[in-house]
């Protein structure tokens, strides 16, 4: 009787999860439309800041290594967000987009990245504006914080925090661990339990030091990881430079259905390019504001961190995803439509570099996925304050559950868990998009404040760009916020 009851409850939960995912990610495609509209909305409201101020975004890297006792540096915040962004989606996700949508999917991935840069900027600015200090005197923030303070809606904030805890705090790390152990088992026959123990041991050594330890790890590993991958892609492109014009022409033609398949190919390219681009860069999901809020920006203004995190979307999709696309398309494999996921990327890499190419992809998967595992912890920890668990006992319980989920995930079969993770991420994104759109006046006011002061600084070079809430029209209560 009890067994039957549990089975019935399990089936009901599975059906509910599948129904919600169908609306958010499947036939309903609610999230795709929401994120696309949000990208267009913020591009328009911010006067296409991601294009017209493109050079300024890079110029802010010059002073991005500065920090203080309360916050990590802007560069560390960028690397932390890239740790979570840059994962298996950059290798497997691009391959799936090409498999299902053809070469034209890459064009639409570029388009959604350009729009997503504005969304990523908007949520990161809010993360800075509404950040607080925890019991250790360190900055914390994110969507739950700007929803509670800016919109004065505690229940909406708690809903977001719960979805983030479930997704980033536990399930996503289990899935990433499963990716690592499966890759090592398939390539080298290493037992999944043993590799799982190694993963939790390494993760524990890093996360026990808190956000600063995670930021220092990301600051060293992410640039090495990204630069190595880009160099390999550039070498492959140089060796096949004579094929590059045809590849670029193929991307453009396929993007607009100018190939034989016509309208069907056009629809597939748009759908898969947009969907995989959104999955990869995370713009609008509400994850990146946690890293953004932890920083002491330079100049000391919320907008400077918005620019830095906007750069993260560019690096993730326009650079790293493009590298994977060129590696695959330059291989000229006629069986692209018959392969999916990481197998397509591995096959392409092996065709360029031989057996060592497959080993390189396996190593890249492990490194990309592990950095995501570590960064996921930081996002969950940032929300402990929302539940008054920002103390030694709360962190101990959270860390124990996080490490246990990694070990379980390293050995488990995860289809149902993936579905629940997709639901958590989807609900997170819906809540966050609604919040940042409602907080648009604050984003616009803070942006105007920054650019007005930057213009004044050109006339008075000694003038420092600072930020005070009272100088802008900031929504919500200011009692817990940092900026004065």
Secondary structure, DSSP 8 states (H G I E B T S, - for coil): -HHHHHHHHHHHHHHHHHHHHHHHTSSS-HHHHHHHHHHHHHHHHTTSHHHHTHHHHHHGGGGTT---SSSB-HHHHHHHHHHHHSSHIIIIIHHHHHHHH-THHHHHHHHHHHHHHHHHHHHHHHHHHT-EE-TTS-EE--HHHHHHHHS--HHHHHHHHHHHIIIIIIIHHHHHHHHHHHHHHHHH---HHHHHHHHHHHHHHHHTTHHHHHHHHHHHHHHHHHHHHHHHHHHHHHHTHHHHHHHHHHHHHHHTT-STTTHHHHHHHHHHHHHHHHHHH-TTSSSHHHHHHTB--SSSSHHHHHHHHHHHHIIIIIIIIHHHHHHHHHHT-TTGGG--THHHHHHHHHHHHTHHHHHHHHHHHHHHHHHHHHHHHHHHHTTGGGGT--SHHHHHHHHHHHHHHHHHHHHS--HHHHHHHHHHHHHHHHHHHHHHHHTHHHHHHHHHHHHHHHHHHHH-TT------GGGS---S--TT----
